[in-house]
């Protein structure tokens, strides 16, 4: 059984001990010392874990009462290092520990992937692939004109379609973004869903309504990661990241079973409003594993 204590602390005269955040938790998804751990100090999902089967889990710190103070402190930070410590000796005889550091300015393969314009169309098919190495589909929205004040509302449908080796659609994700003008403020809400097709169509779909309080306009990136409980992930212009989970759906285990049969995928984006391309640019890229 894996348990943990997740914390952040402040140093120096500007902070007192009451600003620190301390939480205990059970890492139910860890079974042994075969996993990857990411610490992302600028994200509400500060501690992220990947298990050997590719499933990803996050431990959030954004609900700490002093998280806003943490964000303010980060504005002053200009360098960092990492330490790892255990009081037990000879642990290196039992497991290997390695690290790497991804800097925002690095020249990683993902960063070099070019964005491709897309609107009211479907991406190229990706595959073949096999579980758990699913591709990630990214969308980037760049606003040019104030869309909502012109049209008062709009909606976008983003889907990832998953196919068997014979080209039969097995299921798909469906994220509907609604943007509405309310009292001079733009309000973003959504329905997040996944569906099953064919012989699996009798399985209960999952549909949840969410408020995307962190979106203020059409300047953001969206990632759909079909193999993750955090299926829909958003990054705002200031680099903050947010996730909309689907792992709590009653049919999520059936979704995981379906993914074992999926070997190709594509993405579709659709809106019923015309001329949206005059207001913002929509681009996509796919990260394959």
N, C-alpha and C positions, 0 to 999 in steps of 0.2 A: 504494500500500500504506500502510495506516494502522497505526502503532504508538503505544504510549503507556507512560507510567510513572505508576502510581497510588500515592499516598502519603498518609499523615497524619503530622503532627508534633505534638510537645508543646513548650510554652514554660514558662518560669519555673523556679524552684529545685526544684519538686517532681518534675521529670522529668529524665532523662538521655537522651543521644542513642540509647542502646540501645532505648529505648521506641518510637522511630519505626518506621513500617512502610513498606517500599519494595518494589514489585513491577513487573516489566516484562511487557508483554503485546502481542498483535497484535489489532487491532480489525478482524477479517476481514469483519465485516458492514457496514463503512463503505466506500463507493466514491467519495464526493466530499463536499464541504462542504454537503450537504443533509441535515441531521439535527437532532434535538433532544437535549439532554443535561440530565439532572437530577442534582444532587448532594443526597443525603439523608443528612445527617451522623448521624442517629440510627438508621440502618438498616444491617444487615450488607451489603445490596446498595447500597453507598454511591454508586456511579456508574451511572446508568441512561440508555440510549440508545434513541431511537425513530427508525427509518428512514422514508423517504417512503412506503413501502408499508404502514406501520403496525406492522411487526414491532418487538418490544421485546427488548432485551438488557440484562443487568446485569453489572457487574464488582464482585465481592464483596470485602470487606475483613474479614469476620468470621473468616477463617482466620488472621489475623495473631496472633502470640503475645501482642501487647500490646493486643488489641482490648478485653479486659475493663478495662484501664486507661483506654482511650479512653472507654468507657461511664461509668466513674467520673468522668472529667474533665467529661463532658457535663452531669453533675448540677450542676456549678458555673457552667456557661455561661448567660448571660442575654441576650446580644445577639450579632449576627453581621453581617458584610457579605461581599461577594464581589468578587474582583478577577480581571481577565483581562488577559493580557500576551503580547505577541509581540515578538521582536527585529526581525522584518521590518517594513519600512515599507510604506505604501500597500496593506495588505491589504484595507482598506475598498473599494478599487476592484474587488476580486475576489469578495467575499462580504459579506453583511450579518450582523451579530451583534446579537441582541436578547435581553433577559432579562425574566423576571417572577419574583415571589417569592410563594409560597403559604404564608401563616402558618396555624397550626392554628386560629386564632380567626377566620379570614376567613369571609365570608358567601357561599361559592361555591355554585354550583348543585347540585353533588353533595351538599354537606352539608345542603342544604335538602330533599333528597328524603326523603320520609317512609318509615319502615319499616312493612311490612305483615306481620301474623302469618301464618305458614304452618306446617303440620305434616301429614305423610302426605297431601299433595295436590300439585297442579301449579299453577304461576304462570300468570298471563295470558300469552297469546302476544305476542311483541314482533316488530315488523316492519311494513312491509318495510325491510330494510337491504341494503347491498351491501358487498362486500369493498373495503377492509380495515376499514370502520367497524362493527365488531361491538360489540354491547352487552356490558357487564360485569354479571354476576349476583353480588350480594353476599348473604351470609347472616350473621346476627348471633345468637349464642347467649348467653343470660343465665341463669346457674344460680341456682336458688332453694333447692334442697335437695341434700344429698350423694347423688347418684344411684348412684354405683358401689358405695359401701359398703352401699347398700340392695339393689341388684340383682346386684352383683359384676361384671356386664358388660353392654354394650349395643353396638349397631351402628347406623349411619346410612348410607343410600345417597343420594347427591346426584348428579343427572344434569342435563345440559343437552342438550336435543334440538334438532337442526338440521334445517330443512325447506327443500325447494325452493319455487319460486314456485307449484307445483301442490299443495303441501301434503304431498308425499312426504318421509318422513324419510330423510335422507341419511347421518346418523351421530349419535353422541352421546358425551359425556364421562360417565365414571362414577367417582366417588370414594367409596370405602367406608371409613368411619371406625370403628375398633374401639377401645373403651375397656374395659380390664380391670383388676381389682384384683389387684395382685401385691405381696405382702409389705407391706401397708398403704399402698402407693403406687399411684396411678392411672397406668396405662401406655397411651399412645395410639399405635396403629399404623394403617396404611391400605394399601389397594390403589388406585393411580391408573391409570386406563385411558381409552382412547378406542376406539370401535368404528365400523365402517362398515355401512351398510344397503343393501338393494336390489342394484343392479348392481355396487356396490362391495363387497359383503359378502365377496367372496373375498380381499380385501386383508387382510394380517395385522394383527390388532389389536395394540395396545400395552398391556401390563399390567406394572406394577412394584410391588413391595412396599417400603414406606418406614416408618420409625419417626418419629413426630411428637414428638420429644423436647421440643419447646418448648411443648407443650400440657400443662397440669396439671389442668384441669377444663373444664367447658363454659361458659367465659367467653372467647370469642374471636370474631373475624370471619373469614369465608372468602370469597374472591372467585374465581370461575371466569371466566377470560379466554380464550375459545376460540381467539382469533387470536394468542396469545402463546406463545412457547416456555415461559415461566413460567406455565403454564396454571392452576395452583392456588396461591393466595396467601393467607397467614394473617397476621393482626394480633392480638397478645396484648394484655391489658389495659394493660401498661406502654408500649404503642406500638411495640414491636419487630415487624419484619416479616420473614417467611420465605416462600420460594417453593419449590414442587415442580415441577420442569421436566419437559417431555415432548419437548423438541427433540432429544434424543438417541435417540429411537425410530427404528427403521429405516424405519417407514412414515410418519414425520412429513411428508415431502414430499408423500405421497399425501393426508394430512390437509389440508395447505395447498391442494392442488388442489381437494379437495372443498368447502372453504370458499368458493371462488369461485362455487359454485352456490347456496350457502345464502342465503336471503332472509328467514327468520323463525326464531324459537327460543322455547322455553319451558324452565322449570326444574321438576324434580320432586324431592321429598324424601320418603323412605320409611324406616320402621323397623318391625321385626316385634314390638318390645316395646310393650306397652300402657302408658298412663298416663305416658309420658315428659313430657308437657306439665305434669305436676305437679312435675317436677324442674327443667326449664329451659324458657325461652321461645325460640322460633325465629321470626325475622323476616327478611324479604328486601326488597331494593330493587334496581332495575335502572337502570344508568346508560347512557343511549343517546347516541350520537354524532351 
